[in-house]
């Protein structure tokens, strides 16, 4: 929900409160105090405001965007209704005239300066008009006797009764009620606005963090492309020399096998670089394939076992629905990086479990290594941060895995497991049934 639509709903809530309070105040003044007010007109204005509230509620549920001008129009409408009510109920002598401050406070919080000044000028003009043009506020027959009981000390005699005017007592009580209502409404609205500002700041912080991560990914991509280009020539040289040495030493079986292995590894590096260059310009939609969760996990484990045949992981895959996911090469690499991390610290005991339903696929990769300290957990996933030492890694595997999984709509969680070791939980969205 956009901030403007959220603000519109808050204005509607305030207007609903305003309608209820108007009806209660009119009923109290006419039927409890006995003031001769034009009830038909006043209740008609309140009914019109209630109808506008219902229409605004319906509009807030529609898809078209809420604009700043629309919010200003709602505030202007509320000012117009308030002016009409005050005109028929004493004008500027009515204690509720300070309710003009409520739409002005909302305008200052929501609208740009020019619209705020427009509303400020309009409220001042309406207040000024009510100084000269209004229906006088009539005095109720029993109002003073009733209101006197609410005043500090009450009445102590006829002298007090003659020295105090009933109109003034009514005004004091009305001002108190008006202040209490205004304080509650303004505090409620400002609290909601402060919450919106905090939410906006959190979204901005997350956007800045994502932008920084994207910059790091772009830098890594540039370095990878440059490395792929520069490694092509030495790999070709190594392959050529290994082939020549293999021919020259064909009589030495052991050496020939080592040279053959060296040439095969050079060929594998060349293929990886070629694939990297080809994938760099491919769109994600072209890389992704829609496969079932079970088929994808089995294929992933087959690929990983080719790289780490000496490790025998414990696997447990099951699901309530035959769901599908968008499988792509970068996702394979991200998950294999996470499995490699577990195998590095606990090669004898790596556990991989997966559960899926109609909404998500959850994969847990568990090990029995030393686990993570609080300092390591706080920095896990940062670029170029590693606990393995420079000889065993650059510290970008977990960073790239996080970025890749988040890009496809997934979530990565890291935590220590009971009994020692760590667990990485990956949650991926399900596309649908296979």
Secondary structure, DSSP 4 states (H G I P E B T S, - for coil): --HHHHHHHHHHHHHHHHHHHHHHHHHIIIIIS-----HHHHHHHHHHHHHHHHHHHHHHTSSSPP-HHHHHHHHHHHHHHHHHHHHTTTGGGSGGGGGHHHHHHHHHHHS-HHHHHHHHHHHHHHHHHHHHS----PPPTTHHHHHHTTSTT---SHHHHHHS-HHHHHHHHHHHHHHHHHHHHHHHHHHHHHHHHHHHHHHHHHHHHHHHHHHHHHHHHHHHHHHHHHHHHHHHHHHHHHHHHHHHTTT-HHHHHHHHHHHHHHHHHHHHHHHHHHHHTS-HHHH-EEEEHHHHHHHHHHHHHHH-TT---EEEEEESS-EEEEE-HHHHHHHHHHHHHHHHH-TT-EEEEEEE-SSEEEEEEEE-S----HHHHHHTT-TT--SS-TTT--S-HHHHHHHHHHHTT-EEEEEEPTTS-EEEEEEEE--EE-
